[in-house]
Amino acid sequence: MEAFEEYLSKIENEVHRSRMREVLTWVKDTFPILAPKIAWNQPMFTDHGTFIIGFSAAKGQFADSPEPQGTAAFSDDIAKAGYSQTSNLFRIKWDEPVDFPLLERIIRYKIEDKKDRTTFWRK
């Protein structure tokens, strides 16, 4: 988690910081093959140099960004979980439960989808 410590230290609200740390740690522990990194001022995970998922903290929620095709593939499940979404991300309010099984399915999908890609972003 060293890669994320500076980012986490900038989240002023201690509860929010702890929550973000919990999610990032869960991703790292569940998917040890993924590389943690900070890019575009946000924590993200990559696989063989290609983007898998990123996170960002905001005042009322944090966002998970699995790129547009990741959000589209799970749009109904994201809505069923009660999360708001755009074409590129979904938001989890700080006081909402994290649907870790859904997050796991999204990340597994992204790893499979990008296994043969050589570019950072999906084109």
C-alpha positions in Angstrom: 0.0 0.0 0.0 3.0 2.3 0.0 2.1 3.5 -3.5 -1.1 5.0 -2.1 0.0 6.4 1.3 0.6 10.0 0.0 -2.8 10.0 -1.7 -4.6 8.6 1.4 -2.9 11.2 3.6 -4.6 13.9 1.7 -8.1 12.7 2.5 -8.9 14.9 5.4 -11.8 13.0 6.8 -10.4 10.1 8.8 -13.5 7.9 8.2 -13.3 8.4 4.5 -9.5 7.8 4.5 -10.0 4.5 6.4 -12.8 3.5 4.0 -10.7 4.2 0.9 -7.8 2.3 2.5 -10.1 -0.7 3.1 -11.2 -0.8 -0.5 -7.7 -0.4 -1.9 -6.3 -3.0 0.5 -9.2 -5.4 -0.5 -8.3 -5.0 -4.2 -4.6 -5.6 -3.5 -5.3 -8.6 -1.4 -7.9 -10.1 -3.7 -5.9 -9.5 -6.9 -2.2 -9.7 -6.0 -1.3 -9.9 -9.7 -2.4 -6.2 -10.1 0.1 -3.4 -9.7 -0.9 -0.5 -7.6 0.1 3.0 -8.9 -0.9 6.6 -8.7 -1.6 8.3 -12.1 -3.7 11.4 -12.9 -3.7 12.0 -9.1 -5.7 8.9 -8.3 -5.0 5.4 -7.1 -5.4 2.7 -9.7 -4.5 -0.9 -10.5 -2.9 -2.1 -13.7 -2.2 -5.5 -15.2 0.8 -5.9 -17.5 0.9 -2.1 -17.9 -2.8 -1.8 -18.9 -5.4 0.0 -16.8 -7.9 -2.2 -14.9 -9.6 0.1 -12.3 -9.1 3.4 -10.7 -10.6 5.1 -7.6 -11.1 8.7 -6.6 -12.3 10.4 -3.4 -14.9 13.2 -3.3 -16.7 14.9 -0.5 -19.8 12.7 -0.5 -18.6 9.5 -2.1 -15.7 7.7 -3.8 -15.8 6.7 -7.4 -14.8 3.4 -9.0 -13.8 3.7 -12.7 -13.5 0.5 -14.7 -13.6 2.4 -18.1 -16.8 2.8 -20.1 -17.0 -0.8 -21.2 -16.6 -2.0 -17.6 -19.4 0.3 -16.4 -21.6 -0.7 -19.4 -21.1 -4.4 -18.8 -22.3 -4.1 -15.2 -24.7 -1.2 -15.5 -27.7 -3.1 -14.3 -25.8 -4.7 -11.3 -24.4 -1.3 -10.4 -27.9 0.2 -10.4 -29.2 -2.8 -8.3 -26.5 -2.1 -5.8 -27.9 1.4 -5.4 -24.9 3.2 -6.8 -25.2 6.2 -9.1 -23.2 6.0 -12.4 -22.0 7.7 -15.5 -20.6 6.1 -18.6 -17.2 5.9 -17.1 -17.6 5.4 -13.3 -19.9 4.5 -10.5 -20.1 6.2 -7.1 -20.4 4.7 -3.6 -21.4 7.0 -0.9 -19.1 6.9 2.1 -21.8 5.5 4.3 -23.1 2.9 1.8 -21.9 -0.7 2.0 -19.4 -1.8 -0.7 -20.7 -4.6 -2.8 -17.3 -6.5 -2.9 -18.7 -9.4 -4.9 -19.8 -6.9 -7.6 -16.4 -5.2 -7.5 -14.7 -8.6 -7.8 -16.8 -9.5 -10.9 -16.0 -6.2 -12.5 -12.2 -6.5 -11.9 -12.2 -10.1 -13.1 -14.0 -9.0 -16.2 -11.5 -6.2 -16.8 -8.5 -8.5 -16.4 -10.0 -11.0 -18.9 -11.1 -8.2 -21.3 -7.6 -6.7 -21.4 -5.4 -9.8 -21.2 -4.2 -9.3 -24.8 -4.1 -5.5 -24.8 -0.9 -3.6 -25.0 -2.2 -0.1 -24.5 -2.9 1.5 -21.1 -6.5 2.6 -22.0 -8.9 0.4 -24.0 -9.3 1.9 -27.5 
